[in-house]
Amino acid sequence: MSLLRILLRRDLLHHPRSSTQLLPPILTFSRSFAFSSVEEAAAERRRRKRLLRIQPPRLALNRDPPAPPPPRDPNAPRLPDSTSSLVGLRLSLHNRVQSLIRASDLDAASAVARHSVFSSTRPTVFTCNAVVDSMYRAKRYSDAIAHFHFFFNQSNIVPNVVSYNYLIKIYCDMGNVDKGLELLQHIVENAPFGPSCVTYRHLTKGLIDVGRIDEAVALLRQMLDKGHAADSLVYNNLIKGFLELGKLEKAEEFFDELKERCVVYDGVVTATFMDWYFKQGKAMEALESYKAWLEKKYRMVPSTCNVLLEVLLRYGQKKEAWAMFGRMLDDHTPPTFLALNSDSYNLMVNECFKEGKIDEALATFRMVGTKGASKPFVMDIAGYNNMIIRYCELGLLDEGYGMYKEATSKSLSGDVSSHRPLIEAYLKAGKFDDALSMLHKMVDTNLRVVASFGIKIFEDLIKSGKVVDCVHVLLKMSEKDPKPDPMFYEIVLKGLCSAKELDEASNLIGQMVNHGIGFTPSLREVLTASFAEVGRREEIDRQLNTNNWGHMPRRPPQRGGFPHSSPSTGPQFFRSQPNMQPLSNNSMPSGHTQGVQVSQPYHVAGFNSGLHAPALLNNTAPYNHGEGQGLSSQVSGPWGHSQVSGSPYIMQNSDPRSPSSSYDNGHNLPYHGNVPPYYHGGQSGLHQIARPSGPFPANGSQYTSQISSPYSGPPRSNATPEVSYGSAGIPQSNE
């Protein structure tokens, strides 16, 4: 044993507590499992997290790759979209369609949804259902059916049970219940889901409406056999049907069956009994039925309570109605339980307005519960809209505008029903400045102004001398999507011409050209006549004949595509297009035996805009070889050649987006000078044909023609099929 170990052992035996103090620092071997500070502990945690991020996971060390997912069975039925698919661009599309529906512009909503089917952002089943439902609520049944077939049969979008329920409801309202029953059978046999209780609600109601109540009873039994719960509204349809037939005992039998199957049933059934009793003049029995329902102390949803309120108010039972409304206010304890909604307030407020109690209506609008646990109802925009409409009907415009200001101050975004009543009331009262102000606010809120409403508003404003102000509103509308109806431009332009405001009309025409809005023949006549009176005929012709690319429209080529001759004038050529720039032939030798003389600039009658190159040179200029030697060659067709003089003409197309071709030049023609570029107009912008300078060797040598296109937009397809629209607005190809 070394001397050092002996000394250490002796010191440990004699000085056990201070042994570490006797050792030199270099011989102290101690390890601490704690940190000296919180910062050190945090730094150590961060270091370990960095190591964990750097080190690969255990699954990455596994050499066996994960097994691929099993292939999808092509025979398996496709499932409809889930709510998780309503995100991103598809959610934006859905919101845009819904905003158009809320603005009552159903045609624009339909167009946006139908056109999106052919885009990369296809609509979800929820967007399609919204369009179909909007058509149904507008009583446009044929359009709703056509949209259903377009979306789900032609466009390969998978419908869900809500889609089928809408179509069944449409057929039942049209009286074609058999079609609805066929759809039910189709769902049972083919759909990856089963029918819902709503499906049976629509079918039972439709069968009862056409007098087939026995089939409705059988359908109820089928619903119960398939494992569905006893639905109160399905039973209510049967009870109502038997009551209308005067079979009270049968109705009560189904009511007793419902109470046996359901611990809590819907109060709509009680409202049905009350309504029938009131019609029979049995008010006592109706109130007894109502009190029996109250004794059960059910906490019903607002829709059920609203039905009971409506029945009580309809038959003059105002005391019971106000008592029930007070109970609803006391039971309103969000977020635990929502006992009423804005429709509940609207029922009571409208009753006050009907009786002429305007102050009481406002007090009802602001009523809250009296119990300590109850909370005030946060009014939505529907409640404010109802107050605005009622005030405008009575001519109380200041009070109506005050409700509008109160709604906007509470960050409630107003809809069409918030602005339209005030605008119409202001126009009726002759307050055109206030109407213009509200119209500006409506446009600023990005609300759609439908054609039927906008035409009437613009006509009234123009009659009052506000035509220039209409231009400002229309320009603001054109900055938003979707664009305003073309009829608005026509009405305003005719008003500007009548008021001799031609400068404003010229600016508005420029906006129409930029947005690609056409001009009707009647509007062209009015504009041409108005501008011709002040000597501005050329200006209006240039504006009306300019497309949104800044070019004049192409004239269609004459049949044949070749120059023809007449005995008196000799060869005749087509007139060059208005957007073709005149070219000078000063840089070409004229009259030289071996020179090339261009006697006409190129006339491009049409070309393939999808290739961005002049692919259809239907009628170009003749080339004159020498003095008075006539036609030697002519270029025509898609960079082809014509054998006019038996000598084809070489051209090479250098555009990378279109095919190239070359043609042999068999003439001994040296090339002299710089030929100025040729410009031709069209939908794809200006194309420049630039020829290089310098002599070319003879005997079949080639020279090239480079085609460059300054257009940088997306390529356009040249094979656009003709499309016609049916009565429902569904696109149908004519190919």
ZAMARGU-4260 file (C-alpha; in steps of 0.2 Angstrom, whole numbers, plus 5000, padded with zeros to 4 digits):
<rodrens>
0) 5000/5000/5000 | 5007/5017/4995 | 5011/5030/5008 | 4998/5041/5002 | 4984/5029/5005
5) 4990/5025/5022 | 4990/5044/5027 | 4972/5046/5019 | 4966/5031/5030 | 4973/5038/5046
10) 4966/5055/5043 | 4949/5048/5040 | 4949/5038/5056 | 4955/5053/5067 | 4946/5067/5058
15) 4930/5060/5050 | 4921/5077/5048 | 4935/5088/5042 | 4944/5075/5031 | 4938/5084/5016
20) 4945/5100/5022 | 4962/5093/5025 | 4964/5086/5007 | 4971/5097/4994 | 4958/5103/4981
25) 4966/5092/4967 | 4962/5076/4978 | 4944/5080/4981 | 4933/5068/4972 | 4914/5073/4975
30) 4899/5073/4964 | 4884/5083/4966 | 4867/5078/4959 | 4859/5096/4962 | 4861/5112/4952
35) 4868/5127/4960 | 4855/5139/4953 | 4839/5138/4943 | 4847/5145/4928 | 4859/5130/4927
40) 4844/5118/4929 | 4835/5127/4914 | 4851/5126/4904 | 4853/5107/4907 | 4835/5104/4902
45) 4837/5114/4886 | 4853/5104/4882 | 4844/5088/4884 | 4829/5093/4873 | 4842/5098/4860
50) 4849/5081/4861 | 4832/5073/4860 | 4828/5083/4844 | 4845/5079/4836 | 4844/5060/4840
55) 4833/5051/4828 | 4818/5042/4835 | 4818/5024/4838 | 4806/5021/4823 | 4819/5028/4811
60) 4832/5015/4817 | 4820/5001/4811 | 4826/4995/4795 | 4809/4988/4790 | 4799/5001/4781
65) 4781/5003/4787 | 4768/4993/4777 | 4759/5003/4764 | 4740/5006/4767 | 4729/4994/4759
70) 4722/4998/4742 | 4705/5006/4742 | 4692/4994/4735 | 4685/5002/4719 | 4668/4994/4722
75) 4667/5002/4739 | 4654/5016/4740 | 4662/5034/4741 | 4658/5044/4757 | 4652/5062/4757
80) 4663/5076/4763 | 4665/5078/4781 | 4666/5095/4790 | 4685/5094/4791 | 4685/5096/4772
85) 4677/5114/4774 | 4694/5123/4776 | 4705/5134/4766 | 4699/5139/4749 | 4684/5128/4750
90) 4678/5137/4766 | 4681/5154/4757 | 4670/5148/4742 | 4657/5142/4754 | 4656/5159/4763
95) 4655/5168/4747 | 4641/5158/4741 | 4632/5160/4758 | 4634/5179/4758 | 4626/5179/4740
100) 4612/5169/4747 | 4609/5180/4762 | 4609/5195/4749 | 4595/5186/4740 | 4605/5185/4724
105) 4602/5167/4721 | 4607/5167/4703 | 4624/5174/4707 | 4626/5161/4721 | 4621/5147/4709
110) 4634/5153/4696 | 4648/5154/4708 | 4645/5137/4714 | 4642/5129/4697 | 4658/5137/4690
115) 4668/5131/4704 | 4664/5113/4699 | 4676/5115/4684 | 4690/5124/4694 | 4703/5117/4706
120) 4693/5122/4721 | 4678/5111/4720 | 4663/5114/4731 | 4659/5103/4746 | 4643/5095/4749
125) 4638/5108/4761 | 4640/5122/4748 | 4629/5112/4736 | 4616/5109/4749 | 4616/5128/4753
130) 4612/5132/4735 | 4598/5118/4733 | 4590/5124/4750 | 4590/5142/4744 | 4581/5138/4728
135) 4569/5128/4738 | 4565/5142/4751 | 4563/5154/4736 | 4549/5141/4729 | 4560/5138/4714
140) 4557/5119/4714 | 4563/5115/4697 | 4579/5125/4699 | 4582/5116/4715 | 4580/5099/4707
145) 4591/5104/4692 | 4605/5109/4704 | 4604/5093/4714 | 4606/5083/4698 | 4620/5094/4692
150) 4630/5094/4708 | 4627/5076/4713 | 4624/5066/4697 | 4634/5076/4684 | 4648/5083/4694
155) 4652/5067/4704 | 4650/5076/4721 | 4644/5063/4734 | 4628/5069/4742 | 4624/5066/4761
160) 4608/5062/4770 | 4604/5081/4771 | 4605/5082/4752 | 4592/5068/4750 | 4581/5076/4763
165) 4581/5093/4753 | 4576/5084/4737 | 4563/5073/4747 | 4555/5089/4754 | 4554/5097/4737
170) 4545/5082/4730 | 4533/5081/4744 | 4529/5100/4743 | 4526/5098/4724 | 4514/5084/4728
175) 4525/5070/4720 | 4527/5059/4736 | 4531/5044/4725 | 4547/5052/4720 | 4551/5054/4738
180) 4548/5036/4742 | 4559/5031/4728 | 4573/5041/4735 | 4570/5033/4752 | 4572/5016/4744
185) 4587/5022/4735 | 4595/5028/4751 | 4592/5011/4759 | 4599/5001/4745 | 4614/5011/4738
190) 4619/5025/4751 | 4633/5022/4763 | 4621/5029/4776 | 4604/5026/4782 | 4589/5038/4782
195) 4587/5050/4796 | 4572/5055/4807 | 4571/5071/4796 | 4568/5060/4781 | 4553/5052/4789
200) 4546/5069/4794 | 4546/5075/4776 | 4538/5059/4770 | 4525/5057/4783 | 4520/5075/4781
205) 4519/5073/4762 | 4509/5057/4763 | 4496/5065/4775 | 4495/5081/4763 | 4490/5070/4749
210) 4477/5060/4759 | 4488/5044/4761 | 4488/5043/4780 | 4488/5024/4781 | 4505/5024/4772
215) 4511/5037/4784 | 4507/5026/4798 | 4516/5011/4790 | 4531/5023/4787 | 4531/5027/4806
220) 4532/5008/4810 | 4546/5006/4797 | 4556/5020/4806 | 4553/5011/4823 | 4558/4994/4816
225) 4574/5001/4809 | 4580/5006/4826 | 4576/5025/4826 | 4570/5033/4841 | 4552/5039/4843
230) 4553/5056/4835 | 4540/5069/4842 | 4538/5078/4825 | 4535/5062/4815 | 4521/5058/4828
235) 4515/5076/4827 | 4512/5074/4808 | 4501/5059/4811 | 4492/5067/4826 | 4489/5083/4816
240) 4483/5072/4801 | 4470/5063/4812 | 4464/5079/4820 | 4461/5086/4803 | 4451/5071/4799
245) 4441/5073/4815 | 4448/5057/4823 | 4452/5064/4840 | 4453/5047/4848 | 4465/5040/4835
250) 4476/5056/4838 | 4476/5054/4857 | 4481/5035/4854 | 4496/5041/4845 | 4499/5054/4858
255) 4499/5041/4872 | 4511/5030/4862 | 4523/5044/4861 | 4522/5048/4879 | 4526/5029/4883
260) 4541/5029/4871 | 4548/5046/4876 | 4551/5053/4893 | 4552/5071/4887 | 4542/5075/4871
265) 4542/5090/4861 | 4530/5104/4865 | 4525/5106/4847 | 4513/5091/4849 | 4504/5101/4863
270) 4503/5116/4851 | 4495/5105/4838 | 4481/5100/4850 | 4479/5118/4856 | 4477/5124/4838
275) 4464/5111/4834 | 4454/5115/4850 | 4454/5133/4847 | 4448/5130/4829 | 4434/5120/4836
280) 4429/5134/4848 | 4435/5124/4863 | 4446/5136/4872 | 4444/5128/4889 | 4451/5111/4882
285) 4465/5120/4874 | 4471/5129/4890 | 4469/5113/4899 | 4481/5105/4887 | 4493/5119/4889
290) 4492/5119/4908 | 4495/5100/4908 | 4511/5103/4898 | 4517/5116/4910 | 4515/5105/4925
295) 4528/5093/4917 | 4541/5108/4919 | 4550/5103/4903 | 4564/5114/4898 | 4561/5116/4880
300) 4572/5123/4867 | 4567/5141/4860 | 4559/5133/4844 | 4547/5124/4853 | 4542/5138/4865
305) 4540/5150/4850 | 4527/5138/4842 | 4517/5139/4858 | 4519/5158/4859 | 4513/5159/4841
310) 4497/5149/4845 | 4493/5159/4861 | 4495/5175/4852 | 4485/5170/4837 | 4470/5166/4847
315) 4471/5181/4859 | 4478/5172/4874 | 4490/5187/4878 | 4490/5185/4897 | 4497/5167/4895
320) 4509/5172/4881 | 4517/5186/4891 | 4518/5174/4906 | 4527/5161/4896 | 4539/5174/4888
325) 4543/5180/4906 | 4547/5162/4911 | 4558/5160/4895 | 4568/5176/4901 | 4570/5169/4918
330) 4576/5152/4912 | 4589/5160/4900 | 4605/5155/4909 | 4619/5154/4895 | 4630/5145/4892
335) 4621/5132/4903 | 4604/5133/4895 | 4597/5144/4881 | 4578/5147/4883 | 4575/5160/4870
340) 4581/5168/4854 | 4578/5183/4843 | 4563/5175/4836 | 4555/5175/4853 | 4558/5193/4855
345) 4551/5197/4837 | 4535/5188/4841 | 4532/5199/4856 | 4538/5215/4848 | 4528/5213/4833
350) 4512/5210/4844 | 4516/5227/4852 | 4518/5236/4835 | 4502/5228/4829 | 4493/5236/4844
355) 4501/5252/4841 | 4511/5252/4857 | 4528/5258/4850 | 4536/5262/4867 | 4531/5246/4874
360) 4538/5237/4859 | 4555/5245/4863 | 4554/5241/4881 | 4550/5223/4876 | 4565/5223/4865
365) 4576/5227/4880 | 4568/5215/4892 | 4578/5204/4903 | 4574/5190/4916 | 4570/5194/4934
370) 4578/5179/4943 | 4595/5181/4950 | 4603/5166/4940 | 4595/5173/4923 | 4606/5182/4911
375) 4601/5195/4898 | 4600/5189/4880 | 4613/5196/4868 | 4603/5202/4853 | 4609/5197/4836
380) 4607/5206/4820 | 4590/5197/4816 | 4582/5206/4831 | 4588/5223/4826 | 4583/5220/4808
385) 4565/5217/4814 | 4565/5233/4824 | 4572/5243/4809 | 4558/5236/4797 | 4544/5240/4809
390) 4550/5258/4812 | 4552/5260/4793 | 4535/5254/4790 | 4528/5267/4802 | 4539/5281/4794
395) 4550/5283/4810 | 4566/5284/4800 | 4576/5292/4814 | 4571/5278/4826 | 4575/5265/4813
400) 4592/5273/4809 | 4596/5273/4828 | 4593/5255/4829 | 4605/5253/4814 | 4618/5263/4823
405) 4616/5253/4839 | 4618/5237/4830 | 4634/5243/4821 | 4641/5250/4838 | 4640/5232/4845
410) 4651/5225/4831 | 4636/5217/4823 | 4639/5216/4804 | 4623/5222/4796 | 4615/5212/4781
415) 4604/5217/4767 | 4589/5217/4778 | 4598/5231/4789 | 4601/5243/4774 | 4587/5239/4762
420) 4572/5245/4772 | 4581/5261/4777 | 4586/5265/4759 | 4568/5262/4752 | 4561/5272/4766
425) 4572/5287/4763 | 4568/5286/4744 | 4550/5286/4748 | 4552/5301/4760 | 4562/5311/4747
430) 4578/5310/4758 | 4589/5306/4743 | 4605/5311/4752 | 4602/5299/4766 | 4597/5285/4754
435) 4614/5288/4745 | 4623/5287/4762 | 4615/5271/4766 | 4619/5264/4749 | 4637/5268/4751
440) 4637/5260/4768 | 4629/5244/4760 | 4643/5244/4747 | 4656/5247/4760 | 4650/5232/4770
445) 4653/5221/4754 | 4635/5217/4752 | 4628/5212/4736 | 4615/5224/4728 | 4604/5212/4718
450) 4597/5218/4701 | 4579/5220/4706 | 4583/5231/4720 | 4598/5241/4712 | 4588/5245/4696
455) 4574/5253/4706 | 4586/5263/4717 | 4597/5269/4703 | 4581/5275/4693 | 4574/5284/4708
460) 4591/5293/4711 | 4594/5298/4693 | 4576/5305/4693 | 4581/5316/4708 | 4596/5322/4699
465) 4609/5311/4708 | 4616/5303/4692 | 4634/5308/4696 | 4633/5301/4713 | 4627/5285/4706
470) 4643/5284/4696 | 4653/5285/4712 | 4643/5271/4720 | 4644/5261/4704 | 4663/5263/4703
475) 4664/5258/4721 | 4654/5242/4718 | 4665/5238/4703 | 4680/5237/4714 | 4672/5222/4724
480) 4667/5204/4719 | 4656/5199/4713 | 4654/5213/4700 | 4638/5223/4699 | 4624/5219/4687
485) 4627/5225/4669 | 4610/5233/4669 | 4616/5246/4682 | 4629/5252/4670 | 4616/5254/4656
490) 4604/5264/4667 | 4618/5275/4674 | 4625/5278/4657 | 4608/5283/4649 | 4606/5295/4664
495) 4623/5303/4661 | 4619/5305/4643 | 4602/5313/4647 | 4611/5325/4659 | 4625/5329/4646
500) 4638/5322/4658 | 4649/5315/4645 | 4665/5315/4654 | 4658/5305/4668 | 4651/5293/4655
505) 4668/5291/4646 | 4676/5286/4663 | 4662/5274/4666 | 4664/5266/4649 | 4682/5264/4652
510) 4678/5254/4668 | 4666/5243/4658 | 4679/5239/4645 | 4692/5235/4659 | 4679/5223/4667
515) 4674/5215/4650 | 4656/5221/4651 | 4647/5222/4635 | 4636/5235/4627 | 4618/5232/4622
520) 4613/5239/4604 | 4601/5251/4612 | 4615/5258/4624 | 4627/5259/4609 | 4614/5270/4600
525) 4611/5281/4614 | 4630/5284/4617 | 4634/5286/4599 | 4620/5299/4597 | 4625/5309/4613
530) 4644/5310/4609 | 4640/5314/4591 | 4630/5329/4596 | 4646/5337/4603 | 4658/5331/4590
535) 4666/5317/4600 | 4660/5303/4588 | 4678/5296/4585 | 4681/5295/4604 | 4665/5285/4608
540) 4668/5273/4593 | 4686/5270/4599 | 4680/5266/4617 | 4665/5255/4611 | 4676/5245/4600
545) 4691/5242/4612 | 4692/5226/4621 | 4699/5224/4639 | 4717/5222/4632 | 4717/5239/4624
550) 4714/5232/4606 | 4701/5234/4594 | 4690/5218/4591 | 4695/5207/4577 | 4685/5208/4561
555) 4680/5190/4555 | 4689/5185/4539 | 4679/5185/4523 | 4675/5168/4516 | 4689/5161/4505
560) 4703/5169/4514 | 4712/5174/4497 | 4713/5190/4487 | 4701/5191/4472 | 4703/5201/4457
565) 4692/5212/4447 | 4694/5218/4429 | 4695/5236/4434 | 4706/5236/4449 | 4716/5221/4448
570) 4720/5211/4464 | 4710/5216/4479 | 4716/5212/4497 | 4708/5212/4513 | 4709/5228/4523
575) 4721/5228/4538 | 4714/5227/4555 | 4712/5243/4565 | 4724/5238/4578 | 4738/5234/4566
580) 4751/5248/4565 | 4756/5254/4547 | 4773/5249/4542 | 4785/5258/4531 | 4794/5250/4517
585) 4808/5263/4516 | 4821/5250/4522 | 4818/5238/4508 | 4824/5240/4491 | 4810/5244/4479
590) 4810/5239/4461 | 4826/5229/4462 | 4827/5214/4452 | 4834/5203/4466 | 4825/5212/4480
595) 4810/5209/4491 | 4796/5222/4490 | 4782/5221/4502 | 4767/5230/4495 | 4755/5227/4509
600) 4758/5225/4528 | 4753/5208/4536 | 4735/5206/4539 | 4732/5193/4553 | 4714/5188/4551
605) 4715/5176/4566 | 4727/5165/4575 | 4728/5152/4589 | 4728/5162/4605 | 4732/5147/4615
610) 4750/5146/4606 | 4753/5164/4608 | 4759/5164/4590 | 4751/5169/4573 | 4746/5151/4569
615) 4732/5157/4557 | 4739/5169/4544 | 4723/5168/4533 | 4728/5182/4522 | 4745/5190/4522
620) 4754/5202/4510 | 4760/5196/4493 | 4778/5197/4490 | 4783/5205/4474 | 4799/5199/4466
625) 4807/5213/4455 | 4798/5225/4445 | 4780/5221/4440 | 4782/5202/4441 | 4766/5200/4451
630) 4763/5188/4465 | 4777/5176/4468 | 4773/5168/4485 | 4760/5170/4498 | 4760/5164/4516
635) 4743/5157/4522 | 4737/5144/4535 | 4746/5140/4551 | 4763/5144/4545 | 4760/5135/4530
640) 4763/5140/4512 | 4753/5142/4496 | 4760/5137/4479 | 4755/5153/4471 | 4771/5154/4461
645) 4778/5137/4464 | 4791/5143/4477 | 4787/5140/4495 | 4794/5152/4508 | 4805/5148/4522
650) 4799/5153/4540 | 4805/5146/4556 | 4794/5149/4572 | 4805/5152/4587 | 4791/5154/4599
655) 4795/5140/4613 | 4776/5138/4616 | 4772/5133/4598 | 4778/5121/4585 | 4792/5127/4573
660) 4792/5124/4554 | 4803/5129/4540 | 4800/5131/4522 | 4813/5131/4508 | 4816/5146/4498
665) 4822/5142/4480 | 4825/5159/4474 | 4842/5167/4472 | 4836/5182/4482 | 4850/5191/4493
670) 4842/5200/4507 | 4845/5219/4508 | 4843/5230/4523 | 4833/5229/4539 | 4815/5225/4537
675) 4805/5234/4550 | 4796/5223/4562 | 4778/5217/4559 | 4765/5220/4572 | 4748/5211/4573
680) 4735/5213/4586 | 4725/5200/4595 | 4719/5193/4611 | 4736/5188/4616 | 4744/5205/4614
685) 4757/5211/4601 | 4768/5199/4592 | 4784/5205/4583 | 4791/5197/4568 | 4809/5202/4567
690) 4820/5197/4552 | 4839/5198/4553 | 4849/5209/4542 | 4863/5205/4530 | 4863/5196/4513
695) 4859/5178/4512 | 4867/5166/4500 | 4857/5160/4485 | 4852/5143/4479 | 4840/5136/4492
700) 4847/5144/4507 | 4836/5148/4522 | 4833/5163/4533 | 4823/5163/4549 | 4809/5174/4556
705) 4809/5175/4575 | 4793/5177/4583 | 4793/5185/4601 | 4778/5188/4611 | 4778/5201/4625
710) 4762/5193/4632 | 4766/5185/4649 | 4748/5179/4654 | 4741/5162/4656 | 4739/5152/4640
715) 4722/5152/4633 | 4713/5137/4626 | 4708/5137/4608 | 4696/5123/4609 | 4682/5131/4619
720) 4666/5121/4617 | 4650/5130/4614 | 4639/5131/4630 | 4621/5134/4632 | 4611/5137/4647
725) 4594/5128/4651 | 4580/5136/4660 | 4588/5131/4677 | 4604/5140/4672 | 4613/5123/4671
730) 4627/5123/4658 | 4625/5110/4644 | 4638/5107/4632 | 4633/5107/4613 | 4648/5097/4608
</rodrens>
